[in-house]
Amino acid sequence: MGNPIDDEHMEAAKKFRESVPEISESYREWQKSIVKETSFDAKTAELIMLSAAAAAQCKFCVHTHGQKAIKHGATNEEVAEVIHMASEIKAGAAMAYGLEALEYSEEQ
């Protein structure tokens, strides 16, 4: 899987930001504050965000936070482990959510 953040994506992102500049700037400042004000070191913060990105299935977020985690010293093993953790959460959520299908079953 290559870099999903290509020129077309960047151009679309630019147009989006320009359509609501005040909101876009507030969002960027909020993003910066989360990373800046966390009690986690940069590597751990990026691994947490990578795990959340994988569970949310955001390919752009996975790419970005995966690269940032590696830049901050994460090993391939650590990256793989947080992806497995995200998979456990995603699978558990699907199972728990799916139980709703039996909520009104007559076979209880």
N, C-alpha and C positions, 0 to 999 in steps of 0.2 A: 504494500500500500504506500503510495507516494504522498507527497505533501498536498493536502486538500486545499491549502490556502494559495491558490493560483491568482494570476492577474485578474481574471474575471470575478473571482470572489472579492478581491481587494477593491475593485471598482464598485461592486455592488455595496460593499460595506461603506465606502466613502459616500456614495449617494444617500445611503440610509442615514449616516451621521449628519450630513448636510441638511437633510429634511427636518431634523429636530435638533439643532445644534446645542441648545441649552440642556436638554435632557441627555444628549450624548455626552456632553462634558461632565454633567453631574454623575453619570454612570461611570465614566473613566476615573473620576476622583474617588468614588466609592470603591471601585476595584483596587485602586492603589492603596487606599486606607486599610483594606482588609489584609493585604500582604505586609504592609508596613507596620501595622499595629498588632499583629498576631504574636502570641507567646511562643509559637513554634519556630524552629530554625527554618531557613529557606527550603532546604531539601525536603524536610518533613511536610511543610505546608504544600509544596508542589505535589508530593506523593498523595496527600489527602485530596487535593483538587483533582489529580489524575484519577483517583479511584471514583470520586463523584462523577467525573466526566464520563468514565467508562460505564458506570451504572445508568447514567442519563442518556447514553449512546450519542454523545456529541463528538463527531469525528474531528471537528476543528479544535474543540477543547482538549480532546485526547492528544492530538498532535502537539498543541502548544504546551500543555502542562507536562506531557511526557518529555519533550525536549528541554523544558526548564528544569525538570527534576534531574535529568541527566547532567545538565549544565551545573547544577548545584551539588553534584557528586553521587547521585543515586546510581546504584549498580543495576545491571540487567536483572539480577535476582530480585532486588527490591521492587523494580517496576513490575515484574511478573507476579510477585506476591500480591501487590495491591490490586492488580487486575483480577487475580483469583478471588480476592476479598470482595471486590465489586461484583463479580459474577455470583458469589454466594448470596449477596444481598438481593441482586436482581432476580435470581432463581427463587429465593425465599419469598420475595414480594409477589412474584407471579403465582406461586403456590397459594399463599395467603389470600390473594385477590381472587384466585380461581375458586376458592372454597365458597365464595358467594353464590356460585352456581348451584350449590346444594342447599342453600338456606331454606328454600321452600319445598324441598323434596318431600314427597308423600311416603317415602321409604324409611323414615326415621324411626 
